[in-house]
Amino acid sequence: NRKRTKTEMASGAVRQASKLLAPRLVANRTGVMCCDIQERFVPLIKNMDSIIHCSKWMLNAAKELKMPVIATEQYPKALGSTVKDVKGELEGAFMFEKTQFSMLTETVVETVKKQEDVDTWVILGIESHVCVQQTALGLLAMDKNVFVLADAVSSQYVGDRYVALERMRQAGAVVTTTESAIFELLGDFKHPLAKKLSKGGKGRPECGLPTAALHASGKL
C-alpha cells in the first residue's frame, strides 16, 4: 500500500544518507565473509601466505567478538576444501558450497538477511577480481557497508588484485587492512580482548600491496 511504500522510501533515504558518512566498524553490527580460500589455489595465488595468515587473524577476532561469519567454497569437488589453517577458525560459521562466482547465492542472501542487526560486512579471500569483487558489489547493492581487507584478498596476477581493489573502492567499499579493522572493532586497548588479538599480527608475511616507495621508484 501507499503508506508502506513511503516508509520503505524513507528507510532507503536514511541508509543512503548514512553511506555519505564514513562507515565505521562496530563489532555488534559487523559480520565477516570468507570467500573460497581453498587448497587448489594455494600454489597459484600471489602472497597466499599473507592471505592465510590475515584471514586466520580476522576470523579468530570475529569468533572472539562473537561476530557472524559466512564462508563459501567454490566447487570443492574440483577445487578442494578450505585450507586447513583457515578452516580451524571457522567453527560455528555458516558454511556453503557454490558454483557461481559471487558468494551471494540464494541461501547466503537469506542468511545475510537473517542477521538483522548486521549492516556491515568484512570480506576476505580469493580471488580479488572475481568472487570477492562480485560479492562486494552485491552487498553494496543490498545497502550494506562493505570493508575489504586488502592484505587478506588476492589474485593470481598482481594487476587483477590492484584493479579490483580500486574498483571496489570506487563502488563504495572501504579498502583497509586486517590490523586496522581489528583495532577499529576493539576501539580501545583496554578492551579485554585487545592484547590477545593484537598478537595475531606477529610474524605477518609480506602482503605484496603497492607502496608509495614502489610508485616513486617507477617499479609499478
N, C-alpha and C positions, 0 to 999 in steps of 0.2 A: 504494500500500500504506500501512499504518498508520504506518510509520516515516517515510515521505516526507511524509505529512500533518503529523506532529509537527514535522518540520524546517521545512516551509513556514509553519506557525503560529508557530514561534519566530522565523523571519526577519521575518514580518509584525509581530510584537511589538516586535522591535528597531527596525524602521522607524518604527512608531507612537511608540515612546519617543523616538526622535530628533526627531520633529516637536514634542514637548513643549518641546524646547530651541530657542532662536532659530537658524534656519538661517543659514549663512554662505556667502558666495560664494568659491569656490576654483576657480581657472582650470582645473585639470585634471579637475574634476568638474562643470563647468558648460557648458551649451550655450545657444545663442540661437535664438529663434523669431521670424521676421519675417513678420508677418501682413498680406498684401493691401494694400501701400502702392502703389496703382495710379493711373494718370493720371486716370481719370474722377472720382476722389474729390478731386483737388486743390482745385477751387473750392468744394467742399461741406463739407469738414471744418474744424471750428474749430481755429485755431492750427496749420494744416498746415505752416507754415514751421518751427515748433518740432519737429514730428513728423519731418520730413525731416532737419533738422539733427542732432537727437539720435539718430535711427536710424542715420544715416551714422557718427556718432561711435562708437556702441556696436558696430556691425558692423565698423568698422575695428579697434576694440580686440579683437574676437573673432578677426579674421583675424591680427592681430599676436601674439595669445596662443595661437594655434593651437587655438581652441575650435570645436567643430562648430556649423554654422549650418543651420537648416532654414527655407526661405522658401516661401510659397504665394502664388498669385494666384487670386482669386475670379472664375471665369468670364471669363477675359481676352478672349474673343471679343467680349463686350459691354462690359466694364469697362476694357479696355486692359491694357497690360503694366505691370510695376513702374516707378515713377518713375525716370527716367534716373540722377539723382544717387545714389539708393539702390542701383540695380542695379549701379552701378560698384563697390560694396563687396561684391557677392555672388559674386565669383569663387571657385569651389571649394565653394560652398554646395550643399546638396541642394535642388533646386527642384521644386515640384509645382503642378499646376493642380487646382482643386477647384470643386465646386458647393455642397457642404454648408457650413454656417457655421463649425463648428469646424475648426481646422487638422488635427485628428487623424483623417484619413482612414485607411483600412486600410494604405496604403503608407507614410504618415507614421508611424503607430504602429509598423510594422515597422522603420522607420529609427531611431526613438527607442529601441526595444529593442536594436538592434544597437550603440548607443552604451553599452556595458555599464558603463563607468566613470563615466558621467554620471548623477548623481542630482538635478541642479538645472537648471532651465530659466528663462532670462530671456526675457520676452515683450515685444515692441514691435509697433506697427502699429495697424490700424483694423478695424472700429470697436470702441471700448472695450466697449460693452454687448452686442455680438453676437458677432462672431468671436473677439475677444480674450478675452472673458469665458468663452465656451464652451470655448475651448482651455485656459484656466487651470483651469477646473473639471474638465476631462477629465484633465489632467496630475495634478492633486491626487488624482483617483480612481485613478490609476496609481501612487500613493505617491511621486510626485516632489515635490521642493521647487520652488516657483514664485515668481519675482520678477517683478513687473510694473513697468515703467518709466513712472511717471505723466506725465513730460514727453515721452514718446515714444509715447503712445497717446492717441486722441481719438475724438470722435464728431461728428455734425452738430449736435447740441444739447448745450449745457453740462450740463444736468441729467442726461442719459443717461451722460455721462462720469463725472460726480461719483458718481452712484449705483452705477455699475459698479465703480468703484474701491473703494467701501465694501463692496459685496457680495463682491468677490474677497478683500478683506482679512478679512472675517468668515468666509469659507470656508477661510482658512488661507494665502492667498498673502501674500507680503511686498510691500507697495507702497513703492517707493523712487524715486530719480531716477537719471538716466544718470550724472552725475558721481559720485554716491555709489557706484553699482555698479562703475564702472570703477576708482575708487580702492580699493574693497574687494578687487577682483580683483588689483590690483597689490600691495597690502599695505604697501608701503614706497616712499618717494620715491627710494630708492637703486636701485629696480628699473630695469634698463637701458632699459625702455620708458616709464618714468614721465614724463619730460619731453616725449617725443614725443606720447604720448596725452593729456597734460594740455592741449596746445594745441588739441585739438578742441573745447574748451568756449568758446573765444574767439568773441565775436560772436553768442552764442546769442540767438535771438528769445525774446520773452516767451512762456511756455508756457500762460498762461491758467489756472493752477491757483488754487483759492481760497486766500486767505491769512488769517491771524489778523486783519490790519488790515481786510480787507473784511468779515469776520464782525462785527468790533467796530463798523464803520460802519453796519451794518444793510443793506448793499447786497446781501447774499446771504440 
